């Protein structure tokens, strides 16, 4: 049973940098898992930030970047702003049309 | 502008049925795969189902396999989700999501606003 793990919560100071990760219990998650990242604020639909590991969706500020760090897809926010305070989810492609979400990270900017 | 408008949610008794619809506009609907993703109250996102651009390939999470059916009508630019034998644990906001390509393998792109399904007696 594959499980995708994310930090349950993180905090960052305004203007600071924070990295969220997306781990796979069965091993490393490479670019072949086409990792994507989504941002969700309370009561709103998710918004796609990053797809295919490191490609920003249209309109996403360049302070959001995606990468692979030590075998884990990662989302880095550089120069965090107050309105970056949200829930962040990653998803990995597991093959045969199957995608698996992580449990989400609640990011606090304070 | 790409828009996805989901509808059809509501309150249904356990064991009942419901059909969700997702009306698409602003893009060539028949060229893209589509997904359904749900979110139970206070919980994270759960991947539920997907269909390729032609409707010939479908995928279901184990939790809904055999009970839910995804389909699409490309002439009406509409995605459907027939839900049967509903259980309390199916209570969630259901989002329709556009894929980046024709098969459901390129990644989720644009999200609709969601429709709420409540399964309760």
Boltz contact constraints between the chains, C-beta under 6 A:
constraints:
  - contact:
      token1: [A, 34]
      token2: [B, 107]
      max_distance: 6.0
  - contact:
      token1: [A, 36]
      token2: [B, 107]
      max_distance: 6.0
  - contact:
      token1: [A, 45]
      token2: [B, 95]
      max_distance: 6.0
  - contact:
      token1: [A, 45]
      token2: [B, 111]
      max_distance: 6.0
  - contact:
      token1: [A, 45]
      token2: [B, 113]
      max_distance: 6.0
  - contact:
      token1: [A, 45]
      token2: [B, 114]
      max_distance: 6.0
  - contact:
      token1: [A, 46]
      token2: [B, 111]
      max_distance: 6.0
  - contact:
      token1: [A, 48]
      token2: [B, 109]
      max_distance: 6.0
  - contact:
      token1: [A, 51]
      token2: [B, 107]
      max_distance: 6.0
  - contact:
      token1: [A, 89]
      token2: [B, 45]
      max_distance: 6.0
  - contact:
      token1: [A, 97]
      token2: [B, 50]
      max_distance: 6.0
  - contact:
      token1: [A, 97]
      token2: [B, 59]
      max_distance: 6.0
  - contact:
      token1: [A, 97]
      token2: [B, 104]
      max_distance: 6.0
  - contact:
      token1: [A, 99]
      token2: [B, 47]
      max_distance: 6.0
  - contact:
      token1: [A, 101]
      token2: [B, 45]
      max_distance: 6.0
  - contact:
      token1: [A, 101]
      token2: [B, 47]
      max_distance: 6.0
  - contact:
      token1: [A, 103]
      token2: [B, 44]
      max_distance: 6.0
  - contact:
      token1: [A, 104]
      token2: [B, 44]
      max_distance: 6.0
